């Protein structure tokens, strides 16, 4: 389930008599870590080193 918007959560809190989102069982979604990147490789140097 996706994180409901503020108006939706406020309505649910009012209907259920909850003080906070966590009382309804909602928790802030975790942010995904950005993908790791590989540093640029000097291809010519890599081939020279690999070939020997």
C-alpha positions, 0 to 999 in steps of 0.5 A: 500500500502506498503512503496516503496523502495528508488529506486522506490521513487527516480524514482517517484520523478524524473518523477513527479518533486517532491523534497521529498517523502512527496510531492508525498503523501508518509509518513513513515510507523508507527512502531507497538508497540511490544506486551505487555507481562504478567509477569511470574506467580508462579503457585503454589503460585497463586493456594494457594492464589486462593484456600485460 
